[in-house]
Amino acid sequence: MRRLIAPLAALILVLGGASVAHAAPDPLRTYAKDTWKSLVAMTDPATGLVADNIPGDLSAPDAYTSPTNIGGYMWSAVAARELGLISSREATARVSRTLETLATLKHHDKSGMFYNWYNPHTGAVLTVLPDGTAVTPFLSSVDNGWLAAALHVVQGAFPSLRAKAAKVLDRMDFGFYFNPAAVSPIGTRGLIRGGFWDTQPTGCSVAAPDDGVWFTCNHYDITVTEPRMATYLGIGSGQIPATAYFDTMRTLPDNCDYSWQEMQPHGFTTTHLGRTVYEGSYRYRGITFVPSWGGDMFEALMPDLFVPEAKWGPRSWGRNHPATVAAQIEHGLNDARYGYWGFSPASNPFGGYGVYGVDAMGMDTDGYPSDVQGGKYDAGFGDCRPAGPPAVYGDGVVTPHAAFLALPYAPKPVTKNLAKIKSDFDAYGPGGFYDAVAVRSGTVAKRYLSLDQSMIMGALGNYLGHDVIKKAFVTPRFERAVRPLLARETFNVPAGQRLPQLGGR
C-alpha cells in the first residue's frame, strides 16, 4: 500500500485543548531529500554534468563522468521535483543545462552514441582517468542505454524540453550494436554487443571497416541483466527486431556441457515469435526464480525503474521480481545470517569497487559474492558435477541502493532493513546512506556514487510519486512494441509461490 503524501504535515487536533501534535516525518522522504543533496554536490553548475562519485563529506567530486551518470542525474531531478524537493522551475533549469551540454559533447556520428568517460567540468572525452589510468575511448551499449532511458523520461516529464532532448535522443541508434549473426548457446541468433571503439584497442576486438569501428568480442546473451534496457530501447524505436527479446537466455542450457554454471536449471522449452526459448529457472532455499548473471539486485531490478515489467509481464517479471527480492532477503537474514540484506555492485568498504550479489542466484559459478572473502556456494549440477562443501560467509557487504530497488515488492522489509542499517552503523551522512557497509566488521564505504544515488532517487520517485519515472518514460509507441513481448511469456516460476520474506508487504 503506497503512502499518501499530503502537502502539509498531518495535524492531530486535541479536542478541548490548544495543543497540536505533528505526525512523524516519513523516513523515505528524508532519505530522498538527503540523497538529492549528494547529487547536487556532485554536479558542475556550469555544465550540468554530474561527477561519478564524491567523498562522504561532499567535499570534492571526482573529475570524470559517464553517460549513465549523466542520465541518472536527469531522472533524479524528475523525482526531486515530484517529491517537492525542488521547484518545477529549478528542475527544468537543471535538466535544460545538462541537455545543452550533451548536445555539444563529442560523440560517434554514425551511431549517435556517447563515450564512456568525460570531464564533467569541460565536457572533454577522457583518455586518462583522474587516477592516471589510460583508457581507449569506448562507447558502451549499457551506458548509452541508461542515458537514452533518461532522455525518454525528460521528454515525458518536461514538455518544454522535448525538442532539446530529441536533439540528442533522435540520433542514438541502438541498431548499431545489434549483430543479427550472433549465436547464443541455445542456438538463437541476434544479440547486442557490449560496445565498440572508434580507435583500435588492445586486446580482443572485431574490426568493422565499413563502420570504422572495432566491436567488442562479447555479446549480451542473458535475459535478467541490465543490457535488456538497451534491447528494450532498440525494439521500442524499431531499430532492433522484436525477436531479440527472445534470443537472450533465461538460463544456460540444462545439459552437462554447461555444468560449469551455478546450478542445474529446470524448465521447459517453448516458442515465441518463431524463436525457441528454454524457460529455465533456479531454486535456492525453497524459492524459484530466473537468475541474473551475478545474482545482484542491479541486474534484476534497475530496468524495472523505467519499464513496468511486472505489470506488462504478470506471468514472467511479475513472478520473478518478487521472488528475486525474497531470495535476497532470505540470503542476508537466514542463510548468511548477516542480519541485513541488499547485495549489488558497489564501493568496497575497504577501498575501490566490488561486485557483490548472492552467489547462488547468479549463473556465473565464480559469481558475485555477498562478502569480502568471496564466500562460495556450490549446489552441484545433477550427475555432471558434485556439490561442493557448505558455503561459509564472512564480512557481508550490503549496499542501500539494492534495498531501495526492492521497494515495489517488499516496502515493509525494505524500510525495516534501511532503518536497521542506519541505526546500527555509521552508515548515513549529509548525502544520505553511504555507498556500502561490511556488516560484520562495521566498515563503511564513506562515499557516494552518482549511479547508486540516482537508483535510490528513481526508486523513491516511483514509490512515493506514483510511478513518476515509469509514466514519464513510457510512450504509446514503446508500449505497443514492448508490452506484448512481456505479456506473452510464462517464466518457469510458479504462480503464487510462497515467499515468506515478503510478508506484510
KAHUNOR-V971326 format. One record per residue. RES is the residue in three letters. D_LAST is the distance of its C-alpha to the last C-alpha in Angstrom with 1 decimal. Layout:
res-><RES:RES>
d_last-><D_LAST:D_LAST>
This chain:
res-><MET:ARG:ARG:LEU:ILE:ALA:PRO:LEU:ALA:ALA:LEU:ILE:LEU:VAL:LEU:GLY:GLY:ALA:SER:VAL:ALA:HIS:ALA:ALA:PRO:ASP:PRO:LEU:ARG:THR:TYR:ALA:LYS:ASP:THR:TRP:LYS:SER:LEU:VAL:ALA:MET:THR:ASP:PRO:ALA:THR:GLY:LEU:VAL:ALA:ASP:ASN:ILE:PRO:GLY:ASP:LEU:SER:ALA:PRO:ASP:ALA:TYR:THR:SER:PRO:THR:ASN:ILE:GLY:GLY:TYR:MET:TRP:SER:ALA:VAL:ALA:ALA:ARG:GLU:LEU:GLY:LEU:ILE:SER:SER:ARG:GLU:ALA:THR:ALA:ARG:VAL:SER:ARG:THR:LEU:GLU:THR:LEU:ALA:THR:LEU:LYS:HIS:HIS:ASP:LYS:SER:GLY:MET:PHE:TYR:ASN:TRP:TYR:ASN:PRO:HIS:THR:GLY:ALA:VAL:LEU:THR:VAL:LEU:PRO:ASP:GLY:THR:ALA:VAL:THR:PRO:PHE:LEU:SER:SER:VAL:ASP:ASN:GLY:TRP:LEU:ALA:ALA:ALA:LEU:HIS:VAL:VAL:GLN:GLY:ALA:PHE:PRO:SER:LEU:ARG:ALA:LYS:ALA:ALA:LYS:VAL:LEU:ASP:ARG:MET:ASP:PHE:GLY:PHE:TYR:PHE:ASN:PRO:ALA:ALA:VAL:SER:PRO:ILE:GLY:THR:ARG:GLY:LEU:ILE:ARG:GLY:GLY:PHE:TRP:ASP:THR:GLN:PRO:THR:GLY:CYS:SER:VAL:ALA:ALA:PRO:ASP:ASP:GLY:VAL:TRP:PHE:THR:CYS:ASN:HIS:TYR:ASP:ILE:THR:VAL:THR:GLU:PRO:ARG:MET:ALA:THR:TYR:LEU:GLY:ILE:GLY:SER:GLY:GLN:ILE:PRO:ALA:THR:ALA:TYR:PHE:ASP:THR:MET:ARG:THR:LEU:PRO:ASP:ASN:CYS:ASP:TYR:SER:TRP:GLN:GLU:MET:GLN:PRO:HIS:GLY:PHE:THR:THR:THR:HIS:LEU:GLY:ARG:THR:VAL:TYR:GLU:GLY:SER:TYR:ARG:TYR:ARG:GLY:ILE:THR:PHE:VAL:PRO:SER:TRP:GLY:GLY:ASP:MET:PHE:GLU:ALA:LEU:MET:PRO:ASP:LEU:PHE:VAL:PRO:GLU:ALA:LYS:TRP:GLY:PRO:ARG:SER:TRP:GLY:ARG:ASN:HIS:PRO:ALA:THR:VAL:ALA:ALA:GLN:ILE:GLU:HIS:GLY:LEU:ASN:ASP:ALA:ARG:TYR:GLY:TYR:TRP:GLY:PHE:SER:PRO:ALA:SER:ASN:PRO:PHE:GLY:GLY:TYR:GLY:VAL:TYR:GLY:VAL:ASP:ALA:MET:GLY:MET:ASP:THR:ASP:GLY:TYR:PRO:SER:ASP:VAL:GLN:GLY:GLY:LYS:TYR:ASP:ALA:GLY:PHE:GLY:ASP:CYS:ARG:PRO:ALA:GLY:PRO:PRO:ALA:VAL:TYR:GLY:ASP:GLY:VAL:VAL:THR:PRO:HIS:ALA:ALA:PHE:LEU:ALA:LEU:PRO:TYR:ALA:PRO:LYS:PRO:VAL:THR:LYS:ASN:LEU:ALA:LYS:ILE:LYS:SER:ASP:PHE:ASP:ALA:TYR:GLY:PRO:GLY:GLY:PHE:TYR:ASP:ALA:VAL:ALA:VAL:ARG:SER:GLY:THR:VAL:ALA:LYS:ARG:TYR:LEU:SER:LEU:ASP:GLN:SER:MET:ILE:MET:GLY:ALA:LEU:GLY:ASN:TYR:LEU:GLY:HIS:ASP:VAL:ILE:LYS:LYS:ALA:PHE:VAL:THR:PRO:ARG:PHE:GLU:ARG:ALA:VAL:ARG:PRO:LEU:LEU:ALA:ARG:GLU:THR:PHE:ASN:VAL:PRO:ALA:GLY:GLN:ARG:LEU:PRO:GLN:LEU:GLY:GLY:ARG>
d_last-><7.7:10.3:12.5:16.0:18.7:21.9:25.2:26.2:24.6:23.6:26.5:26.7:30.3:31.9:34.3:37.9:37.5:37.4:34.5:31.4:28.1:26.0:22.2:20.8:20.4:17.1:17.1:15.7:18.8:21.0:19.9:20.8:24.1:25.1:24.2:26.3:29.2:29.4:29.7:32.4:34.2:34.3:35.8:39.5:40.2:43.3:41.8:38.1:37.3:34.7:35.5:33.7:32.9:34.0:34.4:32.0:34.4:34.4:38.2:39.4:37.4:38.6:41.1:39.5:36.8:35.6:34.6:31.0:31.2:33.1:30.5:27.6:29.5:30.0:26.4:25.4:28.0:26.4:23.0:25.1:26.9:23.9:22.4:25.8:26.7:29.9:31.9:32.3:35.9:34.9:32.3:34.9:37.6:35.6:34.6:38.2:39.7:37.7:38.6:42.3:42.3:40.6:43.4:45.9:44.5:46.4:44.7:45.8:47.8:47.6:43.8:42.7:40.5:40.2:41.1:38.7:40.1:41.6:42.9:40.7:43.7:46.2:44.3:46.6:45.5:45.4:47.4:47.0:43.7:44.0:44.1:47.2:45.6:47.5:45.4:46.7:45.0:42.3:40.4:36.9:35.2:31.8:32.6:34.3:31.3:29.1:31.9:32.3:28.6:29.0:32.2:30.5:28.0:31.0:32.7:29.9:29.2:32.8:35.3:38.1:37.4:37.2:40.8:40.4:37.4:39.2:42.1:40.1:37.7:40.3:42.3:39.5:40.2:37.6:40.0:42.1:39.8:39.7:42.0:42.5:44.5:41.9:41.1:37.9:38.2:37.4:40.2:38.5:40.2:39.1:37.0:36.6:38.3:37.0:39.4:43.1:45.7:48.6:50.8:51.3:49.1:49.9:48.2:47.1:47.2:48.3:51.0:50.8:54.2:53.8:50.7:52.1:49.1:48.0:44.7:42.5:43.2:39.5:37.4:33.7:33.1:29.5:26.8:23.7:25.3:25.6:29.0:27.4:27.1:30.9:31.2:29.1:31.2:34.4:33.5:32.4:35.7:37.8:39.0:37.4:37.6:34.5:35.3:34.4:30.7:31.6:34.1:31.6:30.4:27.1:28.6:32.2:34.4:34.1:37.8:39.6:40.7:37.2:36.6:36.3:32.7:29.9:29.8:31.1:28.9:28.7:28.6:30.9:33.2:33.1:34.7:33.4:36.0:38.6:36.8:36.1:32.6:31.6:28.0:27.4:24.4:23.9:22.3:21.2:20.2:19.3:17.2:19.1:19.0:21.6:22.6:23.7:27.0:26.0:22.5:21.2:18.3:20.8:22.4:19.4:17.4:20.0:21.5:18.2:18.7:21.6:21.5:18.7:18.8:15.8:17.1:20.7:20.3:17.8:19.7:20.0:17.7:15.0:15.0:16.0:13.7:10.5:13.2:14.7:11.7:11.2:15.0:15.3:13.1:15.1:18.2:17.9:16.9:18.6:21.3:22.8:21.5:21.6:18.9:17.3:16.2:16.6:19.9:21.9:25.5:26.3:29.1:30.5:30.5:34.0:35.3:35.0:32.2:30.3:28.3:25.3:22.8:22.1:25.5:24.4:22.2:25.2:28.3:30.6:31.9:32.9:29.4:27.5:27.1:24.4:27.2:30.5:32.6:31.3:29.9:30.6:28.8:31.1:30.2:33.5:34.2:35.5:39.3:39.6:38.3:37.8:34.7:35.1:34.7:31.3:29.7:30.3:28.1:29.5:28.5:25.1:24.5:21.1:20.9:18.5:18.7:17.0:13.9:14.0:14.4:11.0:9.4:8.9:7.0:5.0:5.7:5.6:7.4:9.4:10.6:11.4:13.2:15.1:16.2:17.5:19.4:20.9:22.0:23.3:25.3:27.5:25.0:24.9:27.9:29.3:27.5:24.0:22.8:25.6:25.3:24.8:25.0:26.7:24.9:27.6:30.4:28.6:30.2:28.8:29.6:30.6:30.7:28.8:28.7:28.7:26.8:23.9:24.0:24.0:21.0:19.2:20.7:19.9:16.2:16.2:18.6:16.4:13.1:15.2:18.1:16.8:17.5:20.9:21.7:21.0:22.9:25.8:26.0:26.2:29.6:30.9:33.0:30.2:28.0:31.0:31.7:28.3:26.0:28.2:28.2:24.4:24.4:27.1:25.7:23.9:22.8:23.5:19.8:19.1:17.3:14.4:15.0:13.2:10.7:10.1:9.1:5.7:5.5:3.7:0.0>
